[in-house]
């Protein structure tokens, strides 16, 4: 697939903006998601300047599940097909010693944005993706992973931003493998990747981490799963850069994945009730 319609969450900065501009310039219709209208419009403007199809700006705060639902509804209003969903938006490590933060729904912030929002958005968009098949879901995860503690899923004890981030990312990878099995035979594939280590992004710089790779490197790795050789060669995989790799062992445990799925659905039901 050389062109189509793609939704990229977190498309106003870093890897998301890079992907939006490259795909838009290559002829894809890009749904540019962000929280800030001005930043999103600047990305859309650069796509238009590159001669790409008219992009759409869709605003939502993924730390609020109500806005996640609104984003899914907006996608349905703006397009009758969705070829690729890139769950890229995320919250980083934070600064050392930062206090535990929660989402609008009272859920630990990194778990809420990095995992739960993508889980919810993907499932709301599955009917559209399935109607558009062959279609692809790409989850931008991380090599930074730490096993989930199901007795303390939202990291209320011994909190640290790095720990919360790593737990959110293993949850994202576990959810990827789980969904790939559920979607077998539908024509919709789903993979996760660690695009590059400590890319030169705002998230990395704010955390004080040493930059060791470029956004272009991360973009190349992600595009490998969107338009490159890996795009049509499998599903339910984890990549480091452009190489298929092995995630943390917990991701391959069916019982752990089932436990996570049940806990996730319970969180979503509780959030809807509140």
C-alpha positions as CSV (number, residue, x, y, z in Angstrom):
1,X,0.0,0.0,0.0
2,X,1.6,3.3,-1.1
3,X,-1.1,5.6,0.0
4,X,-4.4,5.7,1.9
5,X,-5.8,7.3,5.0
6,X,-3.8,7.2,8.2
7,X,-4.6,8.5,11.7
8,X,-1.5,9.3,13.8
9,X,-2.0,10.2,17.4
10,X,0.5,12.6,18.9
11,X,1.2,14.0,15.5
12,X,2.2,17.5,16.6
13,X,5.8,16.9,17.6
14,X,8.6,14.4,17.4
15,X,8.0,11.1,15.7
16,X,4.3,11.7,15.1
17,X,4.9,15.0,13.3
18,X,7.7,13.4,11.3
19,X,5.5,10.6,10.2
20,X,2.6,12.9,9.4
21,X,4.8,15.0,7.1
22,X,6.5,12.1,5.4
23,X,3.3,10.2,4.7
24,X,1.3,13.4,3.7
25,X,4.1,14.4,1.3
26,X,4.0,10.9,-0.2
27,X,0.3,11.2,-1.0
28,X,-1.4,9.8,2.1
29,X,-4.4,11.6,3.6
30,X,-3.3,12.2,7.2
31,X,-5.6,12.7,10.2
32,X,-3.4,14.8,12.4
33,X,-4.2,14.3,16.1
34,X,-3.0,16.6,18.8
35,X,-4.0,18.5,21.9
36,X,-2.9,22.0,20.7
37,X,-4.7,23.5,17.7
38,X,-1.9,25.8,16.7
39,X,0.7,23.0,16.7
40,X,-1.6,20.7,14.8
41,X,-2.4,23.3,12.2
42,X,1.3,23.9,11.7
43,X,1.9,20.2,10.9
44,X,-1.1,20.3,8.6
45,X,0.3,23.4,6.9
46,X,3.6,21.7,6.2
47,X,1.7,18.7,4.7
48,X,-0.2,21.1,2.4
49,X,3.0,22.9,1.5
50,X,4.5,19.6,0.4
51,X,1.6,19.1,-2.0
52,X,-0.1,16.3,0.1
53,X,-3.9,15.6,0.2
54,X,-5.9,17.8,2.5
55,X,-5.1,16.8,6.0
56,X,-7.7,16.9,8.8
57,X,-6.9,18.2,12.3
58,X,-8.5,16.3,15.1
59,X,-8.1,17.6,18.7
60,X,-8.4,15.4,21.8
61,X,-6.7,15.0,25.2
62,X,-6.0,11.3,25.5
63,X,-5.7,11.7,29.2
64,X,-9.5,11.9,29.2
65,X,-11.4,8.8,28.0
66,X,-14.4,10.9,27.1
67,X,-12.2,12.8,24.6
68,X,-10.8,9.5,23.3
69,X,-14.4,8.5,22.5
70,X,-14.8,11.9,20.8
71,X,-11.7,11.4,18.7
72,X,-13.0,8.0,17.5
73,X,-16.4,9.7,16.6
74,X,-14.6,12.5,14.8
75,X,-12.6,10.0,12.7
76,X,-15.8,8.3,11.6
77,X,-17.2,11.7,10.6
78,X,-14.2,12.7,8.5
79,X,-13.5,9.5,6.6
80,X,-15.3,6.4,5.4
81,X,-12.1,4.4,5.5
82,X,-9.0,4.0,7.7
83,X,-6.0,2.1,6.3
84,X,-3.6,2.7,9.1
85,X,-3.8,3.6,12.8
86,X,-0.6,4.7,14.5
87,X,-0.9,4.8,18.2
88,X,2.0,7.1,18.8
89,X,0.9,9.6,21.5
90,X,2.5,9.1,24.9
91,X,3.8,10.5,28.1
92,X,7.5,10.0,28.9
93,X,9.5,9.3,32.1
94,X,9.0,12.7,33.5
95,X,11.6,14.4,35.6
96,X,13.4,12.5,38.4
97,X,11.5,12.6,41.6
98,X,8.2,13.8,40.1
99,X,5.1,12.9,42.0
100,X,2.5,10.4,40.7
101,X,0.1,12.0,38.3
102,X,-3.4,10.9,37.3
103,X,-5.6,11.3,34.3
104,X,-9.0,13.0,34.1
105,X,-10.5,9.6,35.0
106,X,-8.2,9.2,38.1
107,X,-6.0,6.6,36.4
108,X,-2.2,6.7,36.7
109,X,-1.2,9.1,33.8
110,X,1.3,7.0,31.9
111,X,-0.9,3.9,32.0
112,X,-3.8,6.0,30.9
113,X,-2.2,7.7,27.9
114,X,0.4,5.2,26.8
115,X,-1.8,2.1,27.0
116,X,-5.4,2.6,27.9
117,X,-6.2,5.4,25.5
118,X,-4.8,3.5,22.6
119,X,-6.6,0.3,23.7
120,X,-9.9,2.2,23.8
121,X,-9.4,4.1,20.6
122,X,-8.3,1.0,18.6
123,X,-11.4,-0.9,19.7
124,X,-13.7,1.9,18.8
125,X,-12.1,2.1,15.4
126,X,-12.0,-1.6,14.7
127,X,-15.2,-1.6,12.6
128,X,-13.8,1.1,10.4
129,X,-10.4,-0.6,10.1
130,X,-12.1,-4.0,9.3
131,X,-14.2,-2.4,6.6
132,X,-11.1,-0.9,5.1
133,X,-9.0,-4.1,5.2
134,X,-6.3,-4.8,4.4
135,X,-5.5,-2.3,7.2
136,X,-2.8,-2.0,9.8
137,X,-2.4,-0.9,13.4
138,X,1.1,0.2,14.6
139,X,1.7,0.7,18.3
140,X,4.7,2.8,19.2
141,X,6.0,1.1,22.3
142,X,9.5,1.0,23.8
143,X,12.4,-1.2,24.7
144,X,12.0,0.1,28.2
145,X,9.7,-2.5,29.8
146,X,9.0,-3.7,33.3
147,X,6.6,-6.6,34.3
148,X,3.1,-5.6,35.4
149,X,2.2,-6.1,39.1
150,X,-1.4,-7.1,38.9
151,X,-1.7,-6.4,42.6
152,X,-0.8,-2.8,41.9
153,X,-1.5,-2.3,38.3
154,X,-1.7,1.5,38.5
155,X,1.6,1.8,40.5
156,X,0.3,3.3,43.7
157,X,3.3,1.9,45.7
158,X,7.0,2.7,45.2
159,X,6.0,5.1,42.4
160,X,8.5,6.4,39.9
161,X,8.0,7.9,36.4
162,X,10.4,5.4,34.8
163,X,8.7,2.4,36.4
164,X,5.2,3.7,35.4
165,X,6.4,4.4,31.9
166,X,8.0,0.9,31.5
167,X,4.9,-0.8,32.8
168,X,2.6,1.1,30.4
169,X,4.8,0.0,27.5
170,X,4.8,-3.7,28.4
171,X,1.0,-3.4,28.7
172,X,0.9,-1.9,25.2
173,X,3.0,-4.7,23.8
174,X,0.8,-7.4,25.6
175,X,-2.3,-5.7,24.2
176,X,-0.7,-5.8,20.7
177,X,-0.1,-9.6,20.9
178,X,-3.6,-10.1,22.3
179,X,-5.3,-8.1,19.6
180,X,-3.4,-9.7,16.8
181,X,-4.8,-13.1,17.9
182,X,-8.3,-11.7,18.0
183,X,-8.0,-10.2,14.6
184,X,-6.7,-13.3,12.8
185,X,-8.4,-13.6,9.4
186,X,-9.9,-10.1,9.4
187,X,-7.3,-8.5,7.2
188,X,-6.3,-6.2,10.0
189,X,-2.7,-6.6,11.3
190,X,-1.3,-5.1,14.5
191,X,2.4,-4.8,15.5
192,X,4.4,-2.9,18.1
193,X,7.9,-1.4,17.9
194,X,10.6,0.4,19.7
195,X,11.4,2.9,16.9
196,X,14.8,4.1,18.1
197,X,16.6,4.7,21.4
198,X,16.5,8.2,22.9
199,X,15.4,10.0,19.8
200,X,16.0,13.7,19.6
201,X,12.5,14.6,20.8
202,X,11.0,17.0,23.3
203,X,10.1,14.0,25.5
204,X,13.6,12.8,25.7
205,X,15.2,16.2,26.2
206,X,12.7,17.1,29.0
207,X,13.6,13.9,30.8
208,X,17.3,14.8,30.6
209,X,18.2,11.7,28.7
210,X,21.2,11.7,26.3
211,X,20.1,11.8,22.7
212,X,21.5,8.9,20.8
213,X,19.4,8.6,17.6
214,X,17.5,10.8,15.2
215,X,13.8,11.1,14.6
216,X,14.4,10.1,11.0
217,X,15.8,6.7,12.2
218,X,12.6,6.2,14.3
219,X,10.6,7.3,11.3
220,X,12.2,4.8,9.0
221,X,11.6,2.0,11.5
222,X,7.9,2.9,11.9
223,X,7.4,3.3,8.1
224,X,8.8,-0.2,7.7
225,X,5.6,-1.4,9.4
226,X,3.3,1.0,7.4
227,X,4.7,1.0,3.9
228,X,7.8,-1.1,4.0
229,X,8.7,-4.8,3.7
230,X,7.4,-5.7,7.2
231,X,4.0,-4.1,6.5
232,X,2.5,-7.2,4.8
233,X,4.6,-10.0,6.2
234,X,3.0,-10.7,9.5
235,X,1.2,-9.6,12.6
236,X,1.5,-9.8,16.4
237,X,5.1,-8.9,16.3
238,X,7.5,-6.6,18.3
239,X,10.3,-4.8,16.5
240,X,13.4,-2.9,17.7
241,X,14.1,-0.5,14.9
242,X,13.6,-2.5,11.6
243,X,14.4,-5.8,13.2
244,X,11.9,-8.2,14.7
245,X,12.9,-8.8,18.3
246,X,11.8,-10.4,21.6
247,X,9.9,-8.3,24.2
248,X,9.8,-9.0,27.9
249,X,8.8,-12.5,28.8
250,X,5.5,-11.5,30.4
251,X,4.2,-10.3,27.0
252,X,4.2,-14.0,25.8
253,X,2.2,-15.3,28.8
254,X,-1.4,-16.0,27.8
255,X,-2.6,-15.9,31.4
256,X,-0.9,-12.5,32.0
257,X,-2.4,-11.1,28.9
258,X,-5.9,-12.4,29.8
259,X,-5.5,-10.9,33.3
260,X,-4.5,-7.5,31.7
261,X,-7.4,-7.6,29.3
262,X,-9.9,-8.3,32.1
263,X,-8.4,-5.6,34.3
264,X,-8.4,-3.1,31.4
265,X,-12.1,-3.7,30.6
266,X,-13.0,-3.3,34.3
267,X,-11.1,0.1,34.3
268,X,-13.0,1.2,31.2
269,X,-16.4,0.2,32.7
270,X,-15.6,2.0,35.9
271,X,-14.5,5.1,34.1
272,X,-17.7,5.1,32.0
273,X,-19.8,4.8,35.1
274,X,-18.0,7.7,36.8
